[in-house]
Amino acid sequence: MAKDKEVKHWADQIADEAIARVESDPFLQEVVKKTGYFVYDEKTPSGLIHIGSGRGWVIHDAIAKALRSKGVDAKFVLSSDDMDPLDKPSKLLTEDENERYLGVPFKYIPSPKPGYDSFGDYYFKLCTDKFEEFGIVCELESTGAEYEKGTFNKQIKIILDNADKVKKIFADLYGDDVGAANKLPFNVRCPKCGKIATTKALEWDTEKEEIKFECKDGVVAWAKGCNESGWISPYNGNGKFPWKVEWAAKWPAKGVIVETAGKDHFTKGGSRTVACRICVDVLNYPPPYPSKGYYTGPGYEFFTVGGKKMSTSKGRGIGFANSTSIAPAPMLRFLLVRTRPNAVIDFDPYGTNDIVLLYERYDKAERAYFGEEDFGEKDNIKLKRIYELSYIGKIPDRIPPQFSLRHASTLLQIYEEIDDVIKNLQESGHVYKDASKQEIEYVKERLLFAKKWIDEFAPEDYKFELQKKVPDVELNDKQRQALKILAEKLKHGKWTEQTLYNEFYTICRDEVDIPTGEFFQAAYKVLLNKERGPKLAGFLLLVREKAVKLFDAV
């Protein structure tokens, strides 16, 4: 069993655990009969949503996909937590608008740009409009709309009736003085000003099912109340739970079986701890995977760029909506799927080999899937499953054309037209001579990103310009002699990359008596006006005629 676990992809392990948990619990069996295996995630649309959140969405999508592959009914639902209030001024709103809407739920703030239902809808769709590109299959919902529909009415009643239990949970975890230990666990949305952050719940009448509230200054430092007060029903969108309580309430209301989150939520005494306690002690519902009872389980690790954690509030990191500016969506999905959730992802596209390695690992998994290369039984199984869970769309019948990012970038710096690059790739066997229209489009997409990589991300060693004439460089007599001999050999010989590489050493050792380092340096100086460049043998075969002219002219 341990060996089987080693081979099994993490999404399949989670799916198996979720299924085993349901099958051993008659209560959860009844839940699943109604809702299927409900995989859930949520995000507050307060502004730019960073790529770290995207990690959670791909994790949940992969789990749902793994569940469906095991023959069970499973769906992934992502909710916009748009009942949360605007808690700091937005650059997209005017000064007057910020004063008006600070404290108002995102769902009820007008969109800063046309074409969206609300402020929250705008930021949410900036991300979710990219889901098809990432192969994320999910249903989208609005937490605010769910409140309005009455989805959480049952939980509102239970929690308010058991407010003392909820307060005690907060007191046990954080101390008697913490605010949540001394107030009703519900935030009324003021019927006059629409704000939710400036109201204080004073009393709950369980018979009338109404809550006494007041809306005033001083509840929070960053928003002003309107002095409205009175009694109001808490149901159907008239308010919301505080976040930690809301998390717990959503699980039984929706029938959630799996919902994980970033590890910052899983710290000792953190939001997951509170939610699990409330779920068990008040709502009588088993918390979803990875939690069990009071045990929270682990959250997923951070996605960092250059060692720095993504943080929207600190203005740091890459937004999910523009994440494809650093790598194509299929590559990013592959990165997220191949990495276990408990492992940090540190991806730095700038001046490193991270993007090159990502492409190489993707191509390796692809070759394993199509049986083009044998990596050993265990690795073959792992790589094949990673490819299945990361591939976007229907997997083709034959392996897509493969060529490295480095090779593509070399060709793009030699040829001016992309069609000439494709012709070269076909002649070299990297692209099928009978390639379909779809395969050619795939090739073009890879080439376009290779061009972007060279222009924006690649280390300087990968960048070059093939010289049109011999540049003004210093060469000694032996270097000139070696290059002229090489020119003659290029004119007349039929070479492979390996045989030409071997010939370099023959020239240096037997014909000129020159250190190999000086030989390579001379070649790069003449060809590129640099001391280093692409692997020389392969490069010379690509630019043979131009190289001969340059070497002859030294």
N, C-alpha and C positions, 0 to 999 in steps of 0.2 A: 504493500500500500504506500509506504514511504517513497519507494522508487517511482510509483505511478504519479505521486504528488509532485515529484521533481520535474517530471516531463509535462505535466498538465499546465496549461496557461492559467495565469492568475484569474482571468474572468471566468474560466470554466470551474476553477476551485470555488470561487464565490457562488456561482450558480448552483453547484452541487451542494454547498452548505445551505443555501437558501431553500432548496428543494427538500433536503433532509430535515431542516427545521420545520417546514410546513407539514411534511408527512408524519412527523412525530407529535404534532400538536393539533387536536381536533378543532380547537378554536380558530387557528390560522387556516385550517382546511376550509372552514366555512367562509372566512374572509376571502380566500382565493377563488372560491366558487362564484363570488359576487364581482370581484374586481380583477381577477387574474393576478399574476405576479407583478405587483405595482412597484416600479422602480422610480424613485422620486428625487428631484433636486430643485433648488430654488436660489434666486439671486435678487438682491435689491438693485433696481435700476437707477442708482443715484447719480451716475456719470459714466465715464469711461470704464468699461469692464475689462480687466486685464486677462492675459492669456492663462494665468493660474486658474481662473474660474473655468476656462475652456478645458483644463485637465479634468476637472470633475465631470463635465458634460460628456467627454469622450469615455471616461471610466464608466459612467452609468449607462451610456449607449452600448459599450462593449459587453457589460453584464447582461443587459436586456437581450442583446444579440445572442450571447452564450446560452441564456435561458431558453430562447426560442429554438435554438439548435438542438436542445434536449427534448423538444416536443411539448413544451408547456406554453400556455398563453401568457405572454409577458409584454409589457409596454413601459416605455420611459416617458415620464411627464416632467416638464420643466415649468416651474411657476415663477412669475415675476412678482416679487414681494413689493408691489406698488402701493400697499397700504402704509408702508413706512413713510415718515415725513421728511421733507426737505429740511436738513439740519444745518446747512451752511450756504452762504450765497453762491449762486451759480453764475458762471461767466456768460451763459447763454440767456440770462434774464436781465432786465433792466434793474436799476436800483429800486424803483417803485415796485416792480414785480417781485423782487426778492423780499422786500418788506411785507408785501401782501401774502406771499406764499410760504415763507418760512414757517414750518410747523404743519403745513398742509400735506396730506398724502400725495405721493407722486401721481397717483391715478387721477387726481382732481386738479392737477396743475396743467394748464394748456401746453401743448407741445411747442418747443422753441422753433420748430421748423414745420412747414406744411406737410400734410400727408400722413400724420400720425394722430392717434386718438388722445394722447396725453404726453406729458413730460416723461413719465415712466415708459410708455409705449415706444417713444422715440429711442431711448437708450437701450431698451430691451431688444428692439428689432435691429439695431445696429449690429448686434451679435447674431441673433437668431436667423437673420437673412443670410448668414454665411453657413448655416447648418448643412444645407444640401451640398455645398462645396466640400465640407468636412465629412460627409457621409453620416451625419448624426440624424437618426430617425427618432423623432419624439413628438409628443403632443405638447402644445404650449397653452398655458393658462395664466390668468391674472388672479393673484391672491385676493385683491380687492373685489373682483367679480365673484369669487367664491364666497366671500363674506356677504355680498349683496344677495346671492342666490340662497343663502341660508345653510350652506354646506357645513358651517361650523356652529350653527345654533345649538345643537345638542351639547357640544363640548363647552360652549359658553355657559349654559345653564349648570352643567356639572361642576365646572371650575369655580363659578361664582358661589354656588351652594357650598363648595368645599374650600372657600377662600382661606380659611384658617389653616388648613392642611398645606396649601400652597405657600402661605406666609412662613410656616414652620420649616418647610424645606429650604427656603432662602435663609432663614435664621440659622438653621443647622449648618449650612454650607458657608455662609458669609458673616454670621454674627447678628445679634438682635438689632443692631443699629442701622443695618443696611436698609435703604429705602423700600425695596421690594418686600421686606419682612413686616412692613408697617402700613401697607396700602392694598386696596383691592387690585387684583391682577387683571385689570382691564382699562383700556384707554378709550374714552368716549370721543367721537368725532363731533365737535361742536356744531349744533344745527344752525347757528347764526353765522359764524365766521369760517366754518369748515376745517378749522385746525384740530389736530389730534394730539399735538405735543404740548399744548397749553391747558389741557383739561385735567382735572383731578377727580377721580371717582371717590365719592364720600360714603355711599351707603348702597346696599343691595337689598331690594325687597323681593324675596323669593316667591311670595304669593302673587304679587302683581307682575313679577318679572320685569321690573324696572330698576334703573340705577340712577342714583342722585349724583349730580356732577356740578362743577363750576369751572368756568373758563376764565383764567386770570393771568396777569403778569407774575413772573417769579417762579412759575412751575419749571421752566427752563430759562437759561440766561439768554438764549439766542432767538427767542420768538415772543411776541406780545399777544396776550389774551384779549378777549372782548368783553369780559365781565358777565357773560351769559351764565345762567344757572337754572337748575330745574331737575325734573325727572324724565328719563327717556328709556325706551326699550334698547337693549344692547344688540338686538338681532338685526340681520339683513343689511349689514353695512354701516350701522350707526356707531361702529367703533371696532377696535381690534385688541387682541392680546399683546402684552409686551413680548418681545422677540423670543425669549427663552421659553415662555409659556406657550406661545404660538407654535413653536417647533413641535412640542409634545402634542398639542391639540390636533395638528394636521395628520399625524400618523393614524389614529383611529378614524378620523373623519374621512380620509381618503383610502384607508386600507393599505398603507405602505408596508412593503415587505423588505425592501432594500433602499437605504439612503445613507450614504457616507458623506464626508465633508473634509475640508482641510484640517490638518492636525491641530491648528490653533484653536479649533472648537472643541477638541478632545482633551485639552489640558485638565489636570486635576481640579475639580470644582468649576470647570468651565460650562459653556452653554449646553453641551451634550450631557454632562452630568445632571444638570438641572432638568433637562427635558426627559431624561430616562427616569428620574425620581418621580416627576409629575405623572409620567405615562403609567408607571407601575402603581404608585400609591393612590392616585386620584382617578385616572381614566381607565385603569384596569385593562391595559393593552400592552402586549409585548413589544418593546422597542425594536425597530427594524435592524437588519444586519448593518454594521458589524456589532451592534450592541446586543446585550442579553441581560435582562433584568437591570440592576444598577450598574453593571459593567458596561462601560462605553465602547470598549474595543478601540482599535486604532483608526485615526483619520489618514488621509493621503498626504504625502509630503509636498513640499513647496516646488514650484517651478521658478527657477532663478535664471537670470540672464547675467552672465559674467559674475556669478556669485552673489548677486543682489536679489532679494526677494521682491516679487512683484507687489506693488502697493498703490492702489488708486488714490487713497487719501494723501499719500506722500508725493503723488505725481511722478512715480517711478515705474518704469517698466513698459511693456508692449501691450497695447490693447488687443483683445481677441479679434475685434472687428478689422484691425489692420495687421494681424499677425502674418498674413500671407505675403506681407512685404519683406519678411525675413526668410521665408521658405514656403514652397507650395503646400497647399492644404494636405495632399496625400502624404507628404513627407512628415509634416507635423503630426498628423494622426498616427502614422507609423511610429514616430518617436514616443508618443503618449501610450500607445498600445503595447509596445515592446518593453516598456519600463514598468516594473512592479509598482503599485501605488505607494508602497512604503519606502521607495527609493527617491531621493532628491533628483530632479532633473536640472542640470546646469547647462544651459545651451547658450553659447556665445557666437553669433554669426560673424562678428567683426574682427577681421584679421587673424582668424584661427582656421583650423581644419574641420571644425564641427560640422559644417554643412556638407563638406566633401565626404566625411565619415558617415553621415546620415544617409546620403545617397548610396554609398557602398554597402551599408548594412541592409538597406531596403532591397537592393539588387540581389544580395546574397539570399535573403528570405524568398525572393521571387524565384531564384534558380532552384532553391530547395523545393518550393511548391510544385514547380513544373518538372522536377526530376532531372534538371540539367546538370546538377552537381550533387555529389554525395558528401554530406558532412558528418556522417555517423548516425546511427538509428535515433538516439536521443535528440540530437540537435536538429535532425530532419523533422521530427515531430514538432518540436518547439517552433522552428522557423516557419513551417507550413501553417501552423495555427495562428501565429502572429500575422502572417500575410493574409489569411482568411478574414481575421477580425479587423484588419486595418485597411483592406482594399475597399475602395469606394466604387459602388456600382456592381455590375455583374462581371465576375472574373472571366477574361477572354479564354478562348479555346487553345491558343498558343501563347508562349511567353512573349510579352511586349519587347520591342527592340531595347537593347541595353548598351550603354556606353557611359563611361565615367564622366563626372562633372569636369575633371581636369582635362580629359581628352577633348570634350566639347569646347571648353574654354580656349584650348590651344587652337583648334580649328577656327573658332570664331575670330581669333586674332590674326589668322592667316588669310582667310577668305572674307571678301567684303559682302557677299550675298549669302543668305541663309540656304538658298537652293543649292549653291555650290557645296556648302557644308554637308547637306543631306546626300548629295551625289557622292561625295567622298566617303561618307559613312556606309552607303550602299556598296561602293566598290571595295571597301575594306571588310565587308561582311557584318558590320554592326547593325545595319538596317536591312530588312528583307528587300530583295529586288522586286518582289511582288507585293510589297507592303500595301495594306488597305488604306483608304482615306483616313479612317480612324487612327491607324498606326502612325501615319505621317503626321497627323495633328498632335499625337502624343509626342513624337520626336520634336516637333516644332516647339511645344510647350517646354520640354526639357532644355532645348537650345536657348529659348528666350530667358529662362531663369539662369542658365549658365552665363549668358551675357550680363544679366543683372548682377550675378555673383562677382564677375570680374570687375564690373564698374563700381560696385558698392562695398563688397565684403572681402574679397580675396586678399591674402597677404601679398606684399609687393613682389615676392619671388615668383608669383604666378603670372605677373603682368609683363608683357613685352611688346615690342614693335619690331617686326622684321625689317631690317635696313634695306634701302633701295640701292645704296652704294656703300663702299667700305668706309666706316666712320673713322674719325681721327683718333686712333688708338695706338698705343705702343706695343709692338711685337718684336721679339728677337728673331734672329735668323732661323733657329731651329723651329720656332713656332710657325714661321712663314713656310718653311720647307714641309713641315708636317701637314699643313692645311692644303698645300698644292698637291701633295701625294693623295690626300683624302679626296680632293676634287677629281683626280683622275680615276680613282677607284669608284666614285659615285657615277661617273660618266659611263663606265663600261660594265660594272658588276651587277648581278641580280642578287639583291640583298633582302634578308629578313632583318627584323630588329635585333635578334640575337646574333646573327652572323656579322652584322655591321658593328655591333658592340664589341665583339671579339676582335674585329679587325682594328679597332682603335688601339688595342694593346699590342697588336702586331706592329703597327706603325711606330708606336712609342718605343717598343723594346728592340725591334729588329731592324728598323729602317732609319730612324732618326736619332735614337737614344735621347729621348726627351721625357721628363717626368710627366706622368699622366695628368697631374693637376694642371701643369702649364698648357698641355694640349687642349684639355677641355676649356680652360679659361680663354685661350686664344680663339677657339671656335665660337664661344658665346659672345666675345667682344666684337668679332666681325659680323656675326649674324644679328645680334640684338643690342650691341653697345652696352652690354651688361656682363658681369662675371659669372652669373648663374642664369639658369633658365630651365625649360622643360627637358625631360630625358632626351639626351642628344641623339641617340640612334633613331628612335621613333620620330623625332622632330625632323631630322634630315631626310627621312623617307617621305615626309609630307611636303617638304620645300626643296626637293632635290635640285631642280633646275636653277632656282634662285640661289641656293647655297653654292652650287658649282661656280656660278658667275662671280659671286662674292669672293670665294676662296681663290679663284684664278686671278683676281684683281689685287690681291694683297702684295 
